[in-house]
Amino acid sequence: MRLEIKDLRVSYGKIEAIKGISIDVEQGEIVSLIGANGAGKTTLLKTISGLLNPTSGSIEYDGKNILKYKAHERVSLGISQAPEGRGIFPGMTVMENLELGKYHLKMRKAEIDEDLVRIFELFPRLKERIGQAAGTLSGGEQQMLAIGRSLMARPKVLLLDEPSMGLAPQMIANIFRIITEINKTGVTILLVEQNAQQALQRADRAYILETGNIVKHAKASDLLNDPAVRAAYLGTGA
């Protein structure tokens, strides 16, 4: 299930946020997209998800151009997103939020229960808070819930937008450990993340996005050791 973006351009009015970029994500990979605020990272994920329409270019998934598909139809194809800022429903319980993740799928109760078991294995804390209002969870727990909800859609490609934002260092390490575990189950991951150290340590490959342009693309390990990348994104030139 290969995801390929070709010559994509996306604009907000007269402002071009994505300027003809091309990205590919192979089945089973973790691909990281790093860059400063305003670089266009979230815009790209929203366009892949169908929340924004490009002005030109194509997005191919499993060999077909998916731009004709609406956002919910792309979820049915196997593309699911955990958005920036988590996007949970604070007045609903943990269970109700999780159930929304499979709303579009026609699944038997046994299949739903199976998915819940898998999610509670990844996120035991969610099971402990299953009847609790989502808005009362800690930031880390809310991020777990956002990822868990996206997994309820049984994605083949998971789009993660800033999963470490606002979290304590220990929780960040835990979230990235879980991301690796998810990938090991066969889920392809496109990860947008400002924590470049974690993003590059976990990824197979990475792209660096600056003001709507891809300025560098390489194996994540090579970028992690690139002095220019370290100086710009890791706070050290060493």
Residue pairs with C-beta under 8 A, 6 or more apart in sequence:
1 27
1 61
1 62
1 78
1 156
1 157
1 188
2 24
2 25
2 26
2 27
2 60
2 61
2 62
2 63
3 24
3 25
3 48
3 59
3 60
3 61
3 79
3 157
3 188
3 190
4 22
4 23
4 24
4 25
4 59
4 60
4 61
5 21
5 22
5 23
5 24
5 44
5 48
5 57
5 58
5 59
5 60
6 22
6 57
6 58
6 59
6 60
7 20
7 21
7 22
7 56
7 57
7 58
8 18
8 20
8 21
8 22
8 44
8 47
8 54
8 56
8 57
8 58
8 59
9 16
9 18
9 19
9 20
9 54
9 55
9 56
9 57
10 16
10 17
10 18
10 40
10 43
10 44
10 47
10 52
10 53
10 54
10 55
11 17
11 55
16 55
16 212
17 40
17 43
17 212
18 40
18 43
18 44
18 47
18 54
18 212
19 40
19 211
19 212
19 213
20 56
20 57
20 213
21 40
21 44
21 209
21 212
21 213
21 214
22 214
23 31
23 33
23 44
23 207
23 214
25 31
25 157
25 188
25 190
26 188
27 156
27 188
28 183
28 186
28 188
29 188
29 189
29 203
29 204
29 205
30 179
30 180
30 183
30 188
30 189
30 191
30 202
30 203
30 204
31 189
31 190
31 191
31 203
31 204
31 205
31 206
31 207
32 191
32 192
32 193
32 199
32 200
32 202
32 203
32 205
32 206
32 207
32 220
33 41
33 44
33 190
33 191
33 192
33 193
33 206
33 207
33 209
34 41
34 192
34 193
34 194
34 196
34 199
34 200
34 206
34 207
34 208
34 209
34 233
35 41
35 208
35 209
35 210
36 194
36 210
37 194
38 211
39 209
39 210
39 211
39 212
40 209
40 211
40 212
41 161
41 192
41 209
42 84
42 161
42 162
42 192
43 52
44 192
44 209
45 81
45 83
45 159
45 161
45 190
45 192
46 52
47 53
47 54
47 59
48 59
48 74
48 79
48 81
48 159
48 190
49 71
49 74
49 79
49 81
49 159
50 66
50 69
50 70
50 71
50 72
50 73
50 74
51 71
53 67
54 67
58 65
58 67
59 65
59 66
59 67
60 66
61 74
61 77
61 78
61 79
61 157
62 77
62 78
66 74
66 77
66 79
69 77
72 104
75 104
75 153
75 155
76 104
76 105
78 154
78 155
78 156
78 157
79 155
79 156
79 157
79 159
80 101
80 150
80 151
80 153
80 155
80 157
80 158
80 159
81 150
81 158
81 159
81 160
81 161
82 143
82 146
82 147
82 149
82 150
82 158
82 159
82 160
82 161
82 163
83 146
83 161
84 161
84 162
84 165
84 192
85 162
85 165
86 142
86 143
86 145
86 146
87 146
88 97
88 134
88 135
88 142
88 145
88 146
88 149
89 96
89 97
89 100
89 134
90 133
90 134
90 135
91 133
91 134
91 135
92 100
92 133
92 134
93 130
93 131
93 132
93 133
93 134
94 126
94 129
94 130
94 131
94 132
94 134
94 137
94 145
95 130
95 131
96 134
97 134
97 145
97 149
98 116
98 119
98 126
98 145
98 148
98 149
98 152
99 112
99 152
100 149
100 152
101 148
101 149
101 150
101 151
101 152
101 153
102 112
102 115
102 152
102 153
102 154
104 153
105 153
105 154
107 115
115 151
115 152
115 154
116 152
118 151
119 126
119 148
119 151
119 152
120 126
120 127
122 148
122 151
122 178
122 181
122 182
123 144
123 145
123 147
123 148
123 178
125 141
125 144
126 141
126 144
126 145
126 148
129 137
129 141
134 142
134 145
137 145
139 166
139 167
139 171
140 167
140 168
140 171
140 174
140 175
143 163
143 164
143 167
143 171
143 175
144 175
144 178
147 160
147 163
147 175
147 178
147 179
147 182
150 158
151 158
151 182
151 187
155 187
156 187
156 188
157 187
157 188
157 189
157 190
158 182
158 187
158 188
158 189
158 190
159 189
159 190
159 192
160 179
160 189
160 190
160 191
160 192
160 193
161 192
162 192
162 193
162 194
163 175
163 176
163 179
163 191
163 193
164 172
164 175
164 176
164 193
164 194
164 195
164 198
165 194
167 175
172 195
172 198
173 198
176 198
176 201
176 202
179 189
179 191
179 202
180 202
182 189
183 189
191 199
191 202
191 203
193 199
196 229
196 233
196 234
197 224
197 234
199 206
199 220
200 206
200 220
200 221
200 223
200 224
201 220
201 224
202 220
203 220
204 219
204 220
205 217
205 218
205 219
205 220
206 217
206 218
206 219
206 220
206 223
207 214
207 216
207 217
208 214
208 215
208 216
208 217
208 223
208 229
208 233
209 215
216 223
216 226
216 229
218 226
223 229
224 230
224 234
227 237
227 238
230 236
230 237
230 238
231 237
